Amino acid sequence: MNTMKTRRTALAVVAAALLPFSLAACSNSGSAAKAGPTAAAGDEAKTGAGTPAGATTAGDKPFGPACAGVPKDGAGSFDGMAKDPVATAASNNPALSTLVAAVKKAGLVDTLNNAKDITVFAPTNDAFAKIPKADLDKVLADKEQLTKILTYHVVGQKLSPGQLENGSFETLQKGMVTTTGSGEAYAVNDTANVVCGNVRTANAEVYIIDSVLMPK
């Protein structure tokens, strides 16, 4: 009897000793099961769909009333112009034909196409039409004066719309232009309004304007 009693006591002691380890194992197993999906979700968050690097956002798109007149397809479209250097890109936009003719007369095509990271304030045909024809013809015939006017429309760095809110920038002509505005409404020198901004070309940021800028 004493022997059986002793065995029962020994078994009870062993069971009591093993119980905490069994509970701990169950607890760890449950935690691992819970951790599994969380880790997977973390991996999915890292590799899942997001905004790809370099993707176009709303703030990167061209803006302004005149943008509606830009061709939807082809070399003169926004996508087409983004592939060409600025003088070539402008030549594919019908609204900039007078500017392109002036650039050719001044011999600035290669200068603009080969420049790196510039901003061009590009007057529309209507902007040139505001100048009396006799005065415009005189300027177009004077290469030196024409070069000064055209290079006054070029800044030697790419300017984002945000930088135009209250800016002052040196041009290739060495004069200064000032810019003001916000959102999608900007003016240059308080005389020219941006009618289609944030237009990308291969080497330039272009802001199409409704008046020709005149250096002092």
Backbone as ProteinMPNN parsed JSONL, in Angstrom:
{"seq_chain_A": "MNTMKTRRTALAVVAAALLPFSLAACSNSGSAAKAGPTAAAGDEAKTGAGTPAGATTAGDKPFGPACAGVPKDGAGSFDGMAKDPVATAASNNPALSTLVAAVKKAGLVDTLNNAKDITVFAPTNDAFAKIPKADLDKVLADKEQLTKILTYHVVGQKLSPGQLENGSFETLQKGMVTTTGSGEAYAVNDTANVVCGNVRTANAEVYIIDSVLMPK", "coords_chain_A": {"N_chain_A": [[0.843, -1.203, 0.0], [1.886, 1.211, 0.812], [3.811, 1.435, -1.105], [2.314, 1.797, -3.539], [1.04, 4.164, -2.944], [3.189, 5.856, -2.792], [4.031, 5.839, -5.482], [1.844, 7.05, -6.754], [1.998, 9.601, -5.683], [4.425, 10.446, -6.714], [3.857, 10.525, -9.466], [1.971, 12.544, -9.508], [3.507, 14.723, -8.772], [5.283, 14.905, -10.957], [3.453, 15.46, -13.03], [2.49, 17.929, -12.196], [4.807, 19.386, -12.406], [5.291, 19.363, -15.166], [3.088, 20.693, -16.27], [3.181, 23.646, -16.39], [5.07, 23.959, -18.48], [3.725, 22.826, -20.632], [1.533, 24.539, -20.897], [2.89, 26.882, -21.513], [3.986, 26.218, -23.988], [1.669, 25.946, -25.543], [0.772, 28.557, -25.4], [2.827, 29.985, -26.751], [2.61, 28.849, -29.27], [0.103, 29.785, -30.05], [0.654, 32.516, -30.167], [2.472, 32.604, -32.246], [0.849, 31.817, -34.339], [-0.836, 33.982, -34.466], [0.966, 35.956, -35.123], [1.769, 35.335, -37.676], [-0.072, 36.153, -39.901], [0.171, 38.914, -39.506], [2.845, 39.482, -40.063], [2.864, 38.735, -42.738], [1.129, 40.612, -43.763], [2.658, 42.841, -43.368], [4.745, 42.365, -45.162], [3.281, 42.455, -47.504], [2.515, 45.076, -47.481], [4.914, 46.265, -48.01], [5.528, 45.38, -50.552], [3.262, 45.691, -51.994], [0.756, 47.303, -54.134], [1.347, 50.71, -54.831], [2.006, 54.277, -55.138], [3.914, 54.517, -57.9], [7.447, 55.22, -58.226], [8.237, 58.346, -59.654], [5.783, 58.606, -60.874], [3.091, 60.353, -62.462], [1.409, 62.907, -60.819], [-1.5, 64.795, -59.744], [-0.533, 67.39, -59.386], [1.555, 67.499, -61.161], [0.609, 67.789, -63.685], [-0.119, 69.546, -66.796], [-1.641, 72.813, -66.708], [-4.276, 75.276, -67.025], [-6.268, 77.522, -69.099], [-5.597, 77.545, -71.866], [-4.52, 75.097, -72.336], [-6.352, 73.325, -73.276], [-6.367, 73.64, -75.999], [-4.177, 72.333, -76.948], [-2.894, 69.782, -79.032], [-4.244, 66.455, -78.8], [-2.948, 64.138, -79.486], [0.097, 62.879, -81.01], [3.152, 64.599, -82.117], [2.828, 67.203, -81.233], [1.36, 67.05, -78.938], [1.051, 66.908, -75.3], [2.415, 64.647, -74.356], [3.954, 64.099, -76.587], [5.555, 66.436, -76.832], [7.069, 66.2, -74.548], [9.033, 64.449, -75.232], [10.798, 65.706, -76.912], [13.458, 68.184, -77.36], [13.229, 71.64, -76.313], [12.922, 73.719, -78.369], [12.337, 72.224, -80.63], [10.057, 70.884, -79.723], [8.304, 73.062, -79.385], [7.966, 73.793, -82.033], [6.195, 71.966, -82.927], [3.808, 72.716, -81.916], [0.974, 74.322, -82.826], [0.072, 76.787, -81.797], [2.306, 78.191, -81.164], [3.712, 79.08, -83.33], [4.605, 81.618, -84.282], [6.478, 82.343, -82.355], [8.333, 80.285, -82.755], [9.199, 80.894, -85.353], [10.476, 83.309, -84.817], [12.524, 82.446, -83.126], [14.009, 80.917, -84.913], [14.824, 82.934, -86.718], [16.514, 84.358, -85.064], [18.504, 82.571, -84.729], [18.56, 80.734, -82.624], [17.804, 78.121, -82.229], [19.459, 75.779, -81.876], [20.775, 76.582, -79.555], [18.733, 76.672, -77.613], [17.752, 74.049, -77.77], [19.945, 72.563, -76.928], [20.425, 73.382, -74.375], [20.468, 72.797, -70.813], [18.084, 71.809, -68.449], [16.163, 74.153, -68.262], [13.85, 76.956, -68.038], [11.188, 78.075, -69.992], [9.365, 80.856, -70.88], [6.821, 80.998, -72.921], [5.525, 82.91, -75.437], [2.316, 83.061, -76.954], [0.905, 82.879, -80.322], [-1.117, 84.8, -80.374], [-0.181, 86.503, -78.422], [2.04, 87.709, -79.651], [0.619, 88.968, -81.616], [-0.455, 91.132, -80.349], [1.398, 93.095, -80.512], [2.016, 95.946, -82.467], [2.055, 95.553, -85.989], [4.051, 96.814, -87.564], [5.996, 97.396, -85.654], [6.607, 94.832, -84.725], [7.617, 93.637, -87.069], [9.898, 95.168, -87.359], [11.391, 94.426, -85.138], [11.751, 91.704, -85.644], [13.438, 91.879, -87.78], [15.753, 92.775, -86.731], [18.313, 91.207, -85.566], [19.947, 91.265, -83.242], [18.424, 92.705, -81.323], [16.167, 91.077, -81.311], [17.233, 88.701, -80.316], [17.863, 89.491, -77.702], [15.293, 89.931, -76.677], [14.096, 87.374, -76.899], [15.831, 85.698, -75.37], [15.343, 86.808, -72.96], [13.103, 85.583, -72.169], [13.842, 83.208, -71.086], [14.869, 81.204, -68.415], [17.607, 80.028, -66.528], [17.145, 77.601, -65.12], [15.046, 74.876, -64.068], [11.762, 75.631, -63.246], [9.328, 75.027, -60.862], [5.712, 75.104, -60.518], [5.18, 75.949, -57.884], [7.409, 77.506, -57.276], [6.899, 79.797, -58.649], [5.205, 81.334, -57.199], [5.992, 83.587, -55.737], [8.385, 84.907, -57.002], [11.719, 85.761, -58.216], [13.791, 85.856, -60.922], [16.827, 85.357, -62.705], [17.386, 85.854, -66.145], [18.471, 84.369, -69.307], [19.204, 86.505, -70.785], [20.219, 88.12, -68.948], [18.691, 89.944, -67.606], [16.046, 90.433, -65.153], [13.163, 88.525, -64.277], [9.962, 88.657, -62.731], [7.701, 86.73, -60.823], [4.362, 85.926, -59.888], [1.542, 84.621, -58.005], [-0.672, 81.766, -57.506], [-1.806, 78.354, -57.005], [-3.38, 77.639, -59.914], [-3.039, 79.965, -61.274], [-0.987, 82.3, -62.536], [1.297, 85.054, -62.991], [3.628, 86.865, -65.007], [5.992, 89.312, -64.542], [3.86, 90.93, -63.994], [2.5, 91.493, -66.305], [2.06, 89.517, -68.139], [0.083, 86.654, -68.416], [0.068, 83.268, -67.324], [-1.115, 80.911, -69.445], [-1.112, 78.289, -70.066], [0.411, 76.116, -68.172], [3.275, 74.355, -66.725], [4.235, 72.618, -68.667], [5.981, 69.993, -70.042], [9.129, 69.472, -71.612], [11.853, 67.719, -73.227], [14.111, 68.947, -72.187], [13.304, 71.158, -70.814], [11.13, 73.217, -68.778], [8.025, 74.506, -69.561], [6.109, 77.453, -69.718], [3.351, 78.679, -71.079], [2.502, 81.85, -72.231], [0.427, 84.877, -72.358], [1.311, 87.303, -73.323], [4.031, 89.159, -74.761], [7.174, 89.356, -73.23], [9.103, 92.179, -72.327], [12.415, 93.178, -72.125], [14.074, 95.437, -69.864]], "CA_chain_A": [[0.0, 0.0, 0.0], [2.771, 2.381, 0.878], [4.504, 1.566, -2.398], [1.359, 2.375, -4.482], [0.81, 5.548, -2.534], [4.395, 6.612, -3.161], [4.027, 6.006, -6.941], [0.825, 8.059, -7.109], [2.519, 10.922, -5.292], [5.489, 10.798, -7.667], [3.211, 10.897, -10.732], [1.322, 13.858, -9.319], [4.567, 15.738, -8.756], [5.764, 15.043, -12.34], [2.407, 16.158, -13.793], [2.482, 19.328, -11.767], [6.012, 20.037, -12.927], [5.198, 19.497, -16.619], [1.93, 21.514, -16.649], [3.541, 24.999, -16.845], [5.732, 23.9, -19.783], [2.692, 22.548, -21.643], [0.766, 25.773, -21.084], [3.752, 27.852, -22.193], [4.086, 25.806, -25.396], [0.403, 26.297, -26.195], [0.706, 30.011, -25.496], [3.747, 30.414, -27.804], [2.048, 28.402, -30.541], [-0.976, 30.714, -30.387], [1.23, 33.795, -30.545], [3.046, 32.457, -33.578], [-0.249, 31.777, -35.305], [-1.334, 35.342, -34.639], [1.996, 36.782, -35.736], [1.917, 34.974, -39.081], [-0.755, 37.062, -40.818], [0.678, 40.277, -39.351], [4.09, 39.561, -40.82], [2.518, 38.683, -44.158], [0.542, 41.906, -44.123], [3.763, 43.789, -43.468], [5.429, 42.13, -46.423], [2.399, 42.911, -48.577], [2.554, 46.536, -47.481], [6.154, 46.695, -48.627], [5.593, 45.01, -51.968], [1.965, 45.886, -52.626], [0.602, 48.419, -55.064], [1.385, 52.052, -54.271], [2.299, 55.228, -56.199], [5.253, 54.2, -58.38], [8.376, 56.343, -58.277], [8.182, 59.06, -60.919], [4.439, 58.63, -61.449], [2.497, 61.682, -62.569], [0.324, 63.22, -59.897], [-2.304, 65.924, -60.222], [0.292, 68.589, -59.389], [2.533, 67.438, -62.247], [-0.057, 67.897, -64.98], [-0.289, 70.902, -67.323], [-2.856, 73.482, -66.249], [-4.571, 76.576, -67.625], [-7.315, 77.472, -70.124], [-5.093, 77.297, -73.215], [-4.092, 73.701, -72.473], [-7.385, 72.6, -74.029], [-6.09, 73.757, -77.414], [-3.006, 71.523, -77.313], [-3.317, 68.515, -79.66], [-4.342, 65.31, -77.891], [-2.04, 63.083, -79.921], [1.144, 63.277, -81.931], [4.329, 65.304, -81.626], [2.439, 68.451, -80.587], [0.636, 66.788, -77.69], [1.899, 67.008, -74.114], [3.303, 63.483, -74.344], [4.896, 64.254, -77.689], [6.509, 67.497, -76.518], [7.953, 65.738, -73.474], [10.096, 63.622, -75.814], [11.68, 66.528, -77.746], [13.988, 69.399, -76.742], [12.192, 72.669, -76.262], [12.648, 74.405, -79.644], [11.664, 71.243, -81.495], [8.722, 70.675, -79.168], [7.493, 74.245, -79.693], [7.665, 73.815, -83.466], [5.079, 71.045, -83.158], [2.606, 73.284, -81.309], [0.49, 75.373, -83.737], [-0.136, 78.066, -81.115], [3.604, 78.829, -80.913], [4.406, 79.183, -84.617], [5.301, 82.907, -84.389], [7.657, 82.225, -81.491], [9.29, 79.405, -83.426], [9.772, 81.654, -86.458], [11.389, 84.287, -84.236], [13.689, 81.697, -82.632], [14.799, 80.557, -86.1], [15.446, 84.153, -87.231], [17.581, 84.747, -84.144], [19.527, 81.531, -84.711], [18.623, 80.207, -81.254], [17.251, 76.766, -82.15], [20.423, 74.87, -81.253], [21.044, 77.066, -78.193], [17.646, 76.234, -76.731], [17.658, 72.584, -77.77], [21.089, 71.971, -76.244], [20.489, 73.86, -72.985], [20.071, 71.799, -69.821], [17.236, 72.21, -67.309], [15.788, 75.56, -68.352], [12.423, 77.291, -68.062], [10.87, 78.987, -71.093], [8.055, 81.509, -70.903], [6.598, 80.966, -74.366], [4.362, 83.698, -75.877], [1.483, 82.484, -78.013], [0.728, 83.706, -81.517], [-1.959, 85.939, -79.988], [0.657, 87.431, -77.663], [2.791, 88.49, -80.645], [-0.339, 89.776, -82.38], [-0.729, 92.364, -79.597], [2.408, 94.083, -80.898], [1.721, 96.495, -83.793], [2.782, 94.801, -87.011], [5.266, 97.534, -87.967], [6.993, 97.223, -84.578], [7.012, 93.426, -84.713], [8.466, 93.416, -88.248], [11.181, 95.836, -87.095], [12.123, 93.594, -84.181], [12.116, 90.458, -86.319], [14.517, 92.179, -88.725], [16.929, 93.17, -85.947], [18.7, 89.969, -84.884], [20.469, 91.551, -81.907], [17.298, 93.041, -80.453], [15.321, 89.89, -81.225], [17.914, 87.765, -79.417], [17.689, 89.99, -76.338], [13.904, 89.7, -76.252], [13.834, 85.942, -76.763], [16.576, 85.139, -74.235], [14.715, 87.34, -71.743], [12.017, 84.652, -71.828], [14.436, 81.926, -70.679], [15.557, 81.164, -67.115], [18.562, 78.926, -66.556], [16.821, 76.505, -64.202], [13.65, 74.441, -64.17], [10.945, 76.215, -62.187], [8.047, 74.374, -60.602], [4.664, 76.099, -60.254], [5.326, 76.501, -56.543], [8.453, 78.535, -57.263], [6.397, 81.005, -59.304], [4.251, 82.033, -56.332], [6.537, 84.919, -55.432], [9.776, 84.675, -57.368], [12.486, 86.684, -59.037], [14.758, 84.962, -61.544], [17.677, 85.92, -63.753], [17.17, 85.23, -67.453], [19.677, 84.226, -70.111], [19.525, 87.848, -71.275], [20.81, 88.732, -67.746], [17.698, 90.731, -66.891], [15.274, 89.7, -64.153], [11.706, 88.441, -64.391], [9.309, 88.375, -61.456], [6.494, 85.907, -60.983], [3.443, 85.93, -58.749], [0.347, 83.82, -58.202], [-0.827, 80.545, -56.719], [-2.731, 77.393, -57.595], [-3.21, 77.52, -61.355], [-3.089, 81.317, -61.822], [0.308, 82.944, -62.347], [1.623, 86.158, -63.887], [5.058, 87.158, -65.143], [6.193, 90.766, -64.62], [2.536, 91.557, -63.857], [1.978, 91.878, -67.615], [1.746, 88.312, -68.923], [-0.538, 85.581, -67.646], [0.332, 81.9, -67.755], [-2.376, 80.348, -69.945], [-0.945, 76.836, -70.032], [1.665, 75.955, -67.443], [3.785, 73.042, -66.335], [4.381, 71.799, -69.882], [7.317, 69.407, -70.011], [9.843, 69.023, -72.801], [12.975, 66.879, -72.815], [15.134, 69.693, -71.449], [12.795, 72.427, -70.278], [9.785, 73.426, -68.249], [7.472, 75.576, -70.386], [4.885, 78.14, -69.296], [2.856, 79.442, -72.225], [1.986, 83.123, -71.71], [-0.438, 85.601, -73.315], [1.926, 88.566, -73.739], [5.482, 89.097, -74.939], [7.914, 90.061, -72.182], [10.089, 93.097, -72.878], [13.471, 93.509, -71.151], [14.26, 96.865, -69.632]], "C_chain_A": [[0.874, 1.248, 0.0], [3.475, 2.616, -0.452], [3.6, 2.22, -3.437], [1.121, 3.844, -4.171], [1.977, 6.42, -2.965], [4.431, 6.881, -4.657], [3.035, 7.084, -7.376], [1.332, 9.468, -6.804], [3.569, 11.399, -6.292], [4.903, 11.24, -8.998], [2.571, 12.28, -10.651], [2.345, 14.973, -9.364], [5.077, 16.013, -10.186], [4.758, 15.806, -13.188], [2.378, 17.634, -13.464], [3.673, 20.082, -12.323], [5.915, 20.282, -14.417], [4.111, 20.456, -17.078], [2.324, 22.915, -17.117], [4.198, 24.996, -18.215], [4.735, 23.658, -20.901], [1.896, 23.799, -21.952], [1.586, 26.808, -21.85], [3.867, 27.53, -23.672], [2.836, 26.171, -26.16], [0.318, 27.796, -26.431], [1.59, 30.506, -26.625], [3.223, 30.035, -29.175], [0.953, 29.338, -31.002], [-0.432, 32.045, -30.84], [1.809, 33.735, -31.942], [1.967, 32.456, -34.639], [-0.783, 33.173, -35.567], [-0.328, 36.201, -35.387], [2.107, 36.526, -37.228], [1.244, 35.936, -40.023], [-0.224, 38.476, -40.734], [1.951, 40.458, -40.155], [3.803, 39.569, -42.312], [1.948, 40.013, -44.621], [1.636, 42.946, -44.268], [4.509, 43.633, -44.763], [4.603, 42.648, -47.594], [2.425, 44.422, -48.667], [3.806, 47.038, -48.175], [6.158, 46.46, -50.125], [4.301, 45.27, -52.715], [1.926, 47.116, -53.495], [0.618, 49.729, -54.312], [1.597, 53.002, -55.421], [3.714, 54.969, -56.681], [6.138, 55.435, -58.395], [8.295, 56.992, -59.65], [6.813, 59.138, -61.543], [3.906, 60.055, -61.474], [1.357, 61.835, -61.583], [-0.407, 64.439, -60.431], [-1.472, 67.188, -60.326], [1.307, 68.624, -60.51], [1.908, 67.724, -63.603], [-0.099, 69.343, -65.465], [-1.622, 71.501, -66.861], [-3.035, 74.807, -66.975], [-5.54, 76.451, -68.785], [-6.811, 77.13, -71.52], [-4.628, 75.856, -73.414], [-5.093, 72.889, -73.284], [-7.124, 72.634, -75.529], [-4.887, 72.96, -77.886], [-3.485, 70.205, -77.921], [-3.294, 67.36, -78.666], [-3.323, 64.229, -78.217], [-0.943, 63.658, -80.808], [2.244, 64.091, -81.282], [3.982, 66.598, -80.894], [1.646, 68.282, -79.311], [1.59, 66.923, -76.51], [2.884, 65.837, -74.05], [4.361, 63.594, -75.435], [5.964, 65.291, -77.39], [7.505, 67.063, -75.446], [9.135, 64.939, -74.001], [11.127, 64.443, -76.582], [12.277, 67.683, -76.953], [13.088, 70.58, -77.062], [11.902, 73.355, -77.602], [11.93, 73.484, -80.622], [10.236, 71.012, -81.027], [7.8, 71.837, -79.508], [7.089, 74.272, -81.164], [6.507, 72.893, -83.824], [3.764, 71.534, -82.559], [2.12, 74.45, -82.174], [0.348, 76.743, -83.083], [1.165, 78.823, -80.877], [4.388, 79.066, -82.196], [5.16, 80.505, -84.787], [6.563, 82.896, -83.55], [8.73, 81.388, -82.173], [9.968, 80.123, -84.59], [10.794, 82.671, -85.95], [12.673, 83.61, -83.739], [14.598, 81.313, -83.798], [15.527, 81.78, -86.657], [16.625, 84.589, -86.372], [18.703, 83.706, -84.088], [19.68, 80.87, -83.36], [18.12, 78.762, -81.12], [18.201, 75.823, -81.428], [20.724, 75.28, -79.811], [19.986, 76.558, -77.225], [17.57, 74.71, -76.652], [18.777, 71.926, -76.969], [21.234, 72.425, -74.797], [19.971, 72.778, -72.038], [19.204, 72.445, -68.735], [16.942, 73.708, -67.3], [14.274, 75.706, -68.234], [12.202, 78.308, -69.175], [9.461, 79.535, -70.899], [7.753, 81.769, -72.381], [5.367, 81.758, -74.77], [3.615, 83.0, -77.019], [1.478, 83.389, -79.243], [-0.09, 84.953, -81.196], [-1.166, 86.97, -79.199], [1.465, 88.305, -78.618], [1.867, 89.404, -81.437], [-0.71, 91.074, -81.66], [0.253, 93.478, -79.969], [2.051, 94.62, -82.286], [2.629, 95.871, -84.85], [4.086, 95.491, -87.414], [6.373, 97.35, -86.929], [7.516, 95.794, -84.546], [7.952, 93.127, -85.877], [9.853, 94.021, -88.029], [12.042, 94.987, -86.161], [12.611, 92.31, -84.845], [13.275, 90.659, -87.289], [15.818, 92.549, -88.013], [17.358, 91.985, -85.08], [19.184, 90.209, -83.461], [19.343, 91.841, -80.918], [16.391, 91.831, -80.244], [15.927, 88.87, -80.256], [17.754, 88.193, -77.957], [16.287, 89.692, -75.817], [13.648, 88.213, -75.995], [14.569, 85.332, -75.57], [16.073, 85.694, -72.899], [13.574, 86.434, -71.289], [12.527, 83.319, -71.283], [15.181, 82.076, -69.354], [16.415, 79.905, -67.075], [18.359, 77.852, -65.513], [15.366, 76.115, -64.412], [12.88, 74.967, -62.969], [9.63, 75.457, -62.067], [6.988, 75.445, -60.394], [4.799, 76.738, -58.877], [6.358, 77.604, -56.463], [7.99, 79.844, -57.899], [5.526, 81.85, -58.381], [4.718, 83.436, -55.966], [8.025, 84.866, -55.706], [10.386, 85.781, -58.183], [13.662, 85.888, -59.603], [15.546, 85.683, -62.641], [17.46, 85.142, -65.049], [18.501, 85.071, -68.19], [20.126, 85.558, -70.696], [20.19, 88.68, -70.177], [19.882, 89.714, -67.044], [16.939, 89.838, -65.916], [13.798, 89.663, -64.535], [11.157, 88.134, -63.003], [8.022, 87.593, -61.732], [5.667, 85.962, -59.71], [2.265, 85.01, -59.058], [0.297, 82.631, -57.271], [-1.784, 79.604, -57.452], [-2.455, 77.18, -59.067], [-3.291, 78.887, -62.038], [-1.781, 82.035, -61.493], [0.505, 84.048, -63.373], [3.13, 86.363, -63.886], [5.191, 88.654, -65.387], [4.884, 91.551, -64.524], [1.921, 91.966, -65.191], [1.529, 90.681, -68.444], [1.179, 87.24, -68.002], [-0.15, 84.223, -68.211], [-1.004, 81.291, -68.173], [-2.313, 78.83, -70.098], [0.426, 76.571, -69.407], [2.033, 74.521, -67.165], [3.839, 72.078, -67.519], [5.819, 71.298, -69.935], [7.851, 69.163, -71.42], [11.065, 68.259, -72.301], [13.997, 67.638, -71.982], [14.617, 70.953, -70.774], [11.4, 72.289, -69.669], [9.225, 74.629, -69.0], [6.192, 76.119, -69.758], [4.454, 79.027, -70.463], [2.14, 80.686, -71.696], [1.261, 83.91, -72.798], [0.088, 86.977, -73.727], [3.427, 88.366, -73.879], [6.146, 89.921, -73.843], [8.978, 90.956, -72.824], [11.147, 93.438, -71.818], [13.61, 95.01, -71.017], [15.52, 97.342, -70.366]], "O_chain_A": [[0.618, 2.208, -0.726], [3.71, 3.745, -0.883], [4.051, 3.111, -4.157], [1.016, 4.664, -5.083], [1.805, 7.546, -3.432], [4.8, 7.973, -5.089], [3.329, 7.912, -8.237], [1.116, 10.401, -7.577], [3.611, 12.57, -6.669], [5.376, 12.204, -9.6], [2.626, 13.07, -11.593], [2.091, 16.04, -9.923], [5.276, 17.162, -10.581], [5.13, 16.684, -13.966], [2.255, 18.481, -14.348], [3.575, 21.259, -12.668], [6.403, 21.302, -14.902], [4.203, 20.99, -18.183], [1.841, 23.348, -18.163], [3.948, 25.885, -19.03], [4.871, 24.213, -21.991], [1.612, 24.096, -23.113], [1.069, 27.516, -22.714], [3.851, 28.427, -24.515], [2.912, 26.65, -27.291], [-0.13, 28.26, -27.48], [1.164, 31.366, -27.396], [3.365, 30.794, -30.134], [0.862, 29.662, -32.187], [-0.959, 32.654, -31.771], [1.668, 34.671, -32.729], [2.145, 33.026, -35.715], [-1.135, 33.526, -36.693], [-0.702, 37.063, -36.183], [2.503, 37.42, -37.976], [1.916, 36.503, -40.885], [-0.161, 39.178, -41.743], [2.122, 41.463, -40.846], [4.424, 40.319, -43.065], [2.24, 40.483, -45.72], [1.584, 43.812, -45.141], [4.874, 44.619, -45.403], [5.141, 43.205, -48.551], [2.367, 44.995, -49.754], [3.795, 48.077, -48.835], [6.725, 47.249, -50.882], [4.239, 45.093, -53.932], [2.895, 47.869, -53.597], [-0.024, 49.856, -53.269], [1.4, 52.618, -56.574], [4.653, 55.188, -55.915], [5.655, 56.556, -58.557], [8.283, 56.311, -60.675], [6.671, 59.682, -62.638], [4.234, 60.865, -60.607], [0.455, 61.0, -61.519], [-0.004, 65.04, -61.426], [-1.668, 67.982, -61.246], [1.873, 69.681, -60.789], [2.633, 67.887, -64.585], [-0.115, 70.268, -64.653], [-2.6, 70.783, -66.652], [-2.073, 75.388, -67.477], [-5.631, 75.389, -69.4], [-7.527, 76.487, -72.287], [-4.37, 75.44, -74.543], [-4.734, 71.888, -73.904], [-7.598, 71.765, -76.26], [-4.602, 72.91, -79.082], [-4.393, 69.574, -77.379], [-2.427, 67.298, -77.794], [-2.886, 63.492, -77.333], [-1.047, 64.784, -81.294], [2.276, 64.259, -80.063], [4.741, 67.048, -80.036], [1.294, 69.27, -78.666], [2.801, 67.039, -76.698], [4.056, 66.027, -73.725], [5.519, 63.228, -75.231], [7.144, 65.065, -77.657], [8.652, 67.51, -75.441], [10.131, 64.768, -73.298], [12.214, 63.945, -76.877], [11.678, 68.127, -75.973], [12.276, 70.516, -77.986], [10.734, 73.552, -77.937], [11.033, 73.909, -81.35], [9.312, 70.952, -81.838], [6.644, 71.627, -79.877], [5.995, 74.722, -81.502], [5.909, 73.021, -84.892], [2.735, 70.868, -82.671], [2.798, 75.475, -82.246], [0.492, 77.761, -83.759], [1.138, 79.972, -80.437], [5.606, 79.235, -82.151], [6.242, 80.519, -85.373], [7.605, 83.386, -83.986], [9.906, 81.752, -82.163], [11.173, 79.978, -84.792], [11.841, 82.873, -86.564], [13.77, 84.139, -83.914], [15.822, 81.377, -83.68], [16.698, 81.693, -87.026], [17.613, 85.12, -86.88], [19.738, 83.943, -83.464], [20.783, 80.485, -82.975], [18.024, 78.243, -80.007], [17.807, 75.144, -80.48], [20.906, 74.424, -78.946], [20.31, 76.071, -76.142], [17.347, 74.153, -75.577], [18.583, 70.854, -76.394], [22.078, 71.904, -74.068], [19.142, 71.95, -72.416], [19.551, 73.488, -68.181], [17.419, 74.438, -66.431], [13.524, 74.733, -68.316], [12.942, 79.286, -69.287], [8.495, 78.782, -70.771], [8.351, 82.644, -73.006], [4.251, 81.328, -74.476], [4.224, 82.429, -77.923], [1.978, 84.513, -79.208], [0.211, 86.04, -81.691], [-1.436, 88.167, -79.287], [1.564, 89.515, -78.413], [2.272, 90.48, -81.876], [-1.22, 92.007, -82.281], [-0.03, 94.658, -79.765], [1.805, 93.831, -83.198], [3.826, 95.687, -84.626], [5.11, 94.83, -87.586], [7.539, 97.171, -87.279], [8.711, 95.565, -84.364], [8.963, 92.448, -85.704], [10.859, 93.457, -88.46], [13.248, 94.845, -86.359], [13.746, 91.884, -84.632], [14.01, 89.718, -87.586], [16.871, 92.623, -88.646], [16.826, 91.785, -83.988], [18.861, 89.431, -82.563], [19.313, 91.292, -79.816], [15.907, 91.592, -79.138], [15.209, 88.252, -79.469], [17.537, 87.356, -77.081], [16.109, 89.26, -74.678], [13.05, 87.848, -74.984], [13.99, 84.532, -74.835], [16.342, 85.126, -71.841], [13.132, 86.519, -70.143], [11.74, 82.403, -71.045], [16.018, 82.965, -69.197], [15.995, 78.844, -67.536], [19.331, 77.245, -65.065], [14.555, 76.919, -64.872], [13.286, 74.776, -61.822], [8.913, 75.272, -63.051], [7.332, 76.595, -60.118], [4.56, 77.935, -58.721], [6.211, 78.538, -55.674], [8.621, 80.884, -57.707], [5.148, 82.965, -58.739], [3.913, 84.364, -55.896], [8.836, 84.79, -54.782], [9.694, 86.619, -58.76], [14.441, 85.309, -58.846], [15.008, 86.496, -63.393], [17.362, 83.915, -65.037], [19.53, 85.581, -67.746], [21.291, 85.722, -71.058], [20.663, 89.79, -70.423], [20.237, 90.261, -66.0], [17.167, 88.629, -65.864], [13.252, 90.64, -65.049], [11.793, 87.447, -62.204], [7.359, 87.79, -62.751], [6.202, 86.035, -58.604], [2.017, 84.664, -60.213], [1.118, 82.5, -56.363], [-2.476, 80.003, -58.388], [-1.428, 76.612, -59.439], [-3.575, 78.97, -63.232], [-1.498, 82.339, -60.334], [-0.039, 83.995, -64.476], [3.815, 86.077, -62.904], [4.588, 89.202, -66.31], [4.821, 92.711, -64.932], [0.934, 92.701, -65.218], [0.709, 90.822, -69.351], [1.735, 86.96, -66.94], [-0.053, 84.048, -69.426], [-1.918, 81.167, -67.357], [-3.343, 78.17, -70.241], [1.462, 76.777, -70.04], [1.235, 73.6, -67.339], [3.532, 70.893, -67.393], [6.762, 72.089, -69.88], [7.125, 68.708, -72.304], [11.289, 68.16, -71.095], [14.682, 67.039, -71.153], [15.397, 71.731, -70.224], [10.624, 71.39, -69.996], [9.881, 75.669, -69.07], [5.317, 75.367, -69.329], [5.124, 80.008, -70.787], [1.278, 80.59, -70.823], [1.441, 83.662, -73.99], [-0.61, 87.731, -74.404], [4.021, 87.52, -73.209], [5.732, 91.045, -73.562], [9.669, 90.538, -73.753], [10.811, 93.93, -70.741], [13.302, 95.761, -71.942], [15.863, 98.523, -70.301]]}, "name": "protein", "num_of_chains": 1, "seq": "MNTMKTRRTALAVVAAALLPFSLAACSNSGSAAKAGPTAAAGDEAKTGAGTPAGATTAGDKPFGPACAGVPKDGAGSFDGMAKDPVATAASNNPALSTLVAAVKKAGLVDTLNNAKDITVFAPTNDAFAKIPKADLDKVLADKEQLTKILTYHVVGQKLSPGQLENGSFETLQKGMVTTTGSGEAYAVNDTANVVCGNVRTANAEVYIIDSVLMPK"}
